[in-house]
């Protein structure tokens, strides 16, 4: 359904399979709602070059993911908005927001969205603005379901050897933090469905000593995230080992260290991920620790591809129809669910259809685009033509 007003949008983005995919999907959804959309890939551009290109386009909205991924333009946002006045800056955090300098977002003429509701209050305090909204991730209905499976029994698609040099150095250069990371990992395995970043904070508060409590809140978030980053890799290995049958894995070369424990298929082009979901009898999901309440894209995309999903529980799943979703809260429960659902092909197809209907009804990028426009209309009624 077209919007009752039209805006000129400029998406500033950096390359990266997932983020670029979200940018393109949301852009297509806005075009369907009669919005005018432009894209500018900024990784090789200086702030001055970006400002020049933006001046030529004269957008009403500058839209970014994760606050430009710490591009130097972050320090020139006030200048950029003055150049294009009137223009608003929209930022959608789809990763842990405190890794991307939210304090540099201009307080005036900005609206912040976050995929995970757990961060909203922190963001309001940190940025000193009330224009912060929950906007979950979504899926895009652009995949044609195949009639047959490809023969993969139980699959997982995701990286294992992703690296963050800053966090690696933070953990392994500090013996106390290395010790705490291992303690936290054991607790995270036991309490898989809990807010794992909050759990990291509990471990740090109880065992780190005075140095942690003396840190500013923003730095405490970084240290908690470092523990979560360390544990996420280990938990993905535990996921593979929890499967009662050999897990088929699509991902980076880091998975090779598990050897014969898995059926390693190598990396898959981002555009081919739906084929993996559709071709597998069961698709496993394990959220990273930064998903405190929120959901990753796999929750939406697997049903849209016609795949069957077993996911770890996150609180925002409580807003969904429970009968459509299969969730686990421990690796033992995951093992039991895999064994059960491999034997129930007809019941799986029913679950796939009902979950797919729910996503199509409420969780496409077009729904998110409509929500963004609704919020903008409330914030800036003068834009309505």
C-alpha positions in Angstrom: 0.0 0.0 0.0 1.6 3.4 -1.0 2.4 5.9 1.7 0.5 9.1 1.9 3.7 11.1 1.5 6.9 10.6 -0.5 10.5 11.3 0.7 13.9 11.2 -1.0 16.1 8.7 0.7 19.9 8.3 0.6 21.3 5.0 2.0 25.0 5.4 3.0 26.5 1.9 3.5 29.7 -0.1 3.5 30.1 -3.4 1.8 29.4 -6.6 3.7 27.1 -9.4 2.7 24.5 -9.1 5.5 24.4 -5.4 5.9 24.3 -4.7 2.2 21.5 -7.2 1.9 19.5 -5.4 4.5 20.1 -2.1 2.9 18.9 -3.4 -0.5 15.9 -5.2 0.9 14.7 -2.2 2.9 15.3 0.1 -0.1 13.2 -2.2 -2.3 10.4 -2.1 0.3 10.5 1.7 0.4 10.3 1.9 -3.4 7.2 -0.2 -3.3 5.8 2.4 -0.9 6.5 5.1 -3.5 9.6 6.5 -1.9 12.6 7.7 -3.9 15.7 5.8 -3.0 19.4 6.3 -3.7 22.4 4.3 -2.6 26.0 5.5 -1.9 28.7 3.0 -1.1 31.1 5.0 1.1 34.0 2.6 2.2 36.5 4.3 -0.2 35.2 7.8 0.1 36.4 10.6 2.4 33.8 12.6 4.5 34.3 15.5 2.1 33.5 13.4 -0.9 30.4 12.0 0.8 29.2 15.4 1.7 29.7 16.5 -2.0 27.7 13.5 -3.3 25.0 14.0 -0.7 24.7 17.7 -1.7 24.0 16.6 -5.3 21.2 14.2 -4.3 19.6 16.6 -1.8 17.9 13.8 0.3 15.1 14.3 2.9 16.5 11.3 4.8 20.0 10.0 5.2 19.7 6.3 6.3 22.5 4.2 7.7 23.0 0.9 9.5 25.1 0.6 12.7 25.9 4.3 12.5 28.1 4.0 9.4 30.2 1.2 10.9 32.6 3.7 12.5 33.4 5.4 9.1 35.2 8.8 9.7 32.0 10.5 8.5 30.6 9.9 12.0 32.6 13.0 13.1 31.1 15.1 10.3 27.4 14.3 10.7 26.4 17.7 12.1 28.1 19.3 9.2 26.5 16.9 6.7 23.0 17.7 8.0 23.6 21.4 7.9 24.6 21.2 4.3 21.4 19.4 3.3 19.0 21.2 5.7 16.2 20.2 6.1 17.3 16.6 6.3 17.0 13.9 9.0 19.5 11.2 9.9 18.1 7.8 10.5 20.2 5.0 12.0 19.1 1.4 12.4 21.3 -0.6 14.8 21.3 -4.2 13.7 24.3 -5.1 15.9 25.4 -4.2 19.4 24.9 -0.4 19.3 27.7 0.4 21.7 30.4 -0.8 19.3 29.5 2.0 16.8 29.7 5.3 18.8 26.0 6.1 19.3 27.1 9.3 21.2 28.2 10.8 17.8 24.7 10.7 16.4 23.3 14.3 16.2 20.7 14.8 18.9 18.6 17.0 16.7 17.1 15.8 13.4 17.9 12.1 14.1 15.8 9.0 14.7 17.4 5.9 16.1 16.0 2.3 15.5 17.3 -0.8 17.2 16.6 -4.4 16.3 16.7 -5.5 19.9 14.4 -4.0 22.5 16.8 -4.7 25.4 19.1 -1.8 24.3 16.4 1.0 24.1 16.7 2.4 27.6 20.5 2.3 27.5 20.5 4.1 24.2 18.1 6.8 25.5 20.5 7.5 28.4 23.6 7.4 26.3 22.4 9.5 23.4 20.2 11.8 25.5 17.3 11.6 23.0 13.9 10.1 23.2 13.6 9.4 19.5 14.6 5.8 19.8 12.3 3.0 18.6 12.3 -0.8 18.4 12.5 -2.1 14.9 13.1 -5.9 14.5 14.8 -7.4 11.6 12.7 -9.1 8.9 12.7 -11.2 5.7 12.1 -10.6 2.1 9.7 -12.7 0.0 11.8 -13.1 -3.1 12.6 -16.8 -3.1 10.7 -19.5 -5.0 10.2 -22.6 -2.8 11.6 -25.8 -4.2 9.5 -29.0 -4.2 12.2 -31.3 -3.0 15.0 -31.2 -0.4 18.7 -31.4 -1.4 19.4 -34.3 1.0 20.9 -32.4 3.9 19.5 -33.7 7.2 20.5 -31.2 9.8 22.3 -27.9 8.7 23.8 -24.8 10.2 24.9 -21.8 8.1 27.2 -19.3 9.8 30.8 -18.2 10.5 33.1 -19.6 13.1 36.4 -17.8 12.6 35.1 -14.2 12.4 37.6 -11.9 14.0 37.7 -8.7 15.9 41.3 -7.8 16.6 40.4 -5.3 19.3 38.3 -7.8 21.3 40.8 -10.6 20.8 43.6 -8.4 22.1 41.4 -7.2 25.0 40.7 -10.8 26.1 44.0 -12.5 25.6 46.3 -9.7 26.7 44.6 -9.6 30.1 45.0 -12.8 32.2 42.1 -11.9 34.5 39.8 -11.4 31.6 40.9 -14.6 29.9 40.0 -16.5 33.1 36.7 -14.8 33.4 35.9 -15.5 29.8 36.2 -19.2 30.4 34.1 -19.0 33.6 31.4 -17.1 31.7 31.4 -19.7 28.9 30.5 -22.5 31.2 27.7 -20.5 32.7 26.5 -19.5 29.2 26.3 -23.2 28.2 24.1 -23.9 31.2 21.9 -20.8 30.8 21.7 -20.7 27.0 18.3 -19.0 26.7 19.1 -16.2 29.1 20.4 -12.7 28.3 24.0 -13.7 27.9 25.3 -10.2 28.0 23.6 -9.6 31.3 25.0 -12.9 32.5 28.5 -11.6 31.5 27.9 -8.6 33.6 27.0 -10.7 36.6 30.2 -12.8 36.2 32.3 -9.6 35.9 30.6 -7.9 38.9 31.1 -10.9 41.1 34.6 -12.0 40.1 36.5 -9.2 38.3 37.2 -7.0 41.3 37.3 -3.2 41.6 38.7 -2.5 38.1 35.4 -3.5 36.4 33.2 -1.5 38.7 35.3 1.6 38.2 34.8 1.6 34.4 32.4 4.0 32.9 29.1 2.3 31.8 30.1 2.5 28.1 33.4 0.7 28.8 31.6 -1.9 30.9 29.4 -2.7 27.8 32.6 -3.2 25.8 34.0 -5.7 28.3 30.7 -7.6 28.5 30.6 -7.7 24.7 34.2 -9.1 24.7 33.2 -12.0 26.9 30.1 -12.6 24.7 32.3 -12.5 21.5 34.7 -15.1 23.0 31.8 -17.4 24.1 29.9 -17.2 20.8 32.5 -19.1 18.9 32.7 -21.8 21.5 28.9 -22.1 21.7 28.7 -22.7 17.9 31.2 -25.6 18.3 29.0 -27.0 21.1 26.0 -26.6 18.8 27.7 -28.9 16.2 28.6 -31.4 18.9 25.0 -31.4 20.3 23.5 -32.8 17.1 22.7 -36.6 17.4 23.6 -37.0 13.7 26.5 -35.4 11.9 25.8 -31.7 11.3 26.1 -30.3 7.8 27.9 -26.9 8.1 28.0 -24.1 5.6 30.6 -21.4 6.6 34.2 -20.3 6.7 37.4 -22.3 7.0 37.4 -22.1 10.8 34.9 -25.0 10.9 37.6 -27.3 9.6 39.1 -27.6 13.1 36.1 -29.8 14.0 37.3 -32.4 11.4 35.1 -35.4 11.0 32.6 -34.3 13.6 30.8 -32.3 10.9 30.0 -32.5 7.2 31.7 -29.3 6.2 30.4 -27.9 2.9 32.4 -24.7 2.7 31.2 -21.1 2.3 28.0 -20.2 0.5 27.4 -17.1 -1.4 25.0 -14.8 0.6 22.5 -14.8 -2.3 22.4 -18.7 -2.1 21.5 -19.0 1.6 17.8 -19.6 0.9 18.8 -22.7 -1.1 20.5 -24.1 2.0 17.5 -23.4 4.1 15.1 -25.0 1.6 17.4 -28.0 0.9 17.8 -29.0 4.5 15.3 -31.1 6.5 16.2 -29.2 9.7 17.9 -25.8 10.0 19.5 -24.9 13.3 19.8 -21.4 14.7 21.9 -20.1 17.6 21.8 -16.4 18.3 24.9 -14.5 19.2 25.2 -13.0 22.6 24.4 -9.5 21.3 20.8 -10.7 20.7 19.7 -10.2 24.2 15.9 -10.2 23.5 16.0 -9.8 19.7 16.0 -12.1 16.7 18.4 -12.6 13.9 17.4 -12.8 10.2 17.5 -16.6 10.1 14.3 -16.7 12.2 12.4 -14.9 9.3 14.3 -16.2 6.3 14.2 -20.0 7.0 10.4 -20.2 6.9 10.2 -17.9 3.9 12.6 -20.3 2.1 10.3 -23.2 2.9 12.7 -24.5 5.5 12.1 -26.0 9.0 13.8 -24.0 11.8 14.9 -25.1 15.3 16.1 -22.0 17.2 17.4 -21.1 20.6 14.8 -19.2 22.6 14.9 -15.4 22.7 12.3 -13.3 24.6 11.0 -11.5 21.5 9.7 -14.9 20.2 7.0 -14.5 22.8 5.3 -12.0 20.5 4.9 -14.7 17.9 2.4 -17.5 17.7 4.0 -20.2 19.8 2.6 -23.1 17.8 4.6 -22.1 14.8 8.1 -22.1 16.3 10.3 -24.8 17.7 12.7 -23.5 20.4 15.3 -25.0 22.7 16.8 -23.7 25.9 19.6 -26.1 26.4 21.8 -28.3 24.1 20.2 -31.4 25.6 16.8 -30.1 24.6 18.2 -29.3 21.1 19.4 -32.9 20.8 16.0 -34.3 21.7 14.2 -31.9 19.3 16.4 -32.9 16.4 15.8 -36.6 17.1 12.0 -36.0 17.3 11.5 -33.8 14.3 13.7 -35.9 11.9 11.0 -38.6 12.3 8.0 -36.2 11.6 8.2 -35.0 7.9 4.5 -34.4 7.5 4.3 -32.5 10.8 7.3 -30.4 9.7 5.6 -29.3 6.5 2.6 -28.1 8.5 4.9 -26.1 10.8 6.8 -24.6 7.9 3.5 -23.4 6.3 2.2 -21.8 9.4 5.4 -20.1 10.3 5.7 -18.9 6.7 2.2 -17.4 6.8 3.1 -15.5 10.0 6.3 -14.0 8.6 4.5 -13.0 5.4 1.7 -11.3 7.4 3.9 -9.4 9.9 7.6 -9.6 9.3 8.6 -8.6 5.8 10.9 -5.6 5.1 7.8 -3.9 3.7 6.2 -4.1 7.2 9.4 -2.5 8.6 9.3 0.2 6.0 5.7 1.0 6.8 6.6 1.3 10.5 9.5 3.7 9.7 7.2 5.9 7.6 4.6 5.9 10.4 7.2 7.1 12.9 8.5 9.7 10.5 5.0 11.0 10.0 4.6 11.4 13.7 8.0 13.0 14.2 7.8 15.3 11.2 4.3 16.0 10.2 5.5 18.9 7.9 6.8 16.2 5.5 3.3 15.1 4.6 2.5 16.7 1.2 
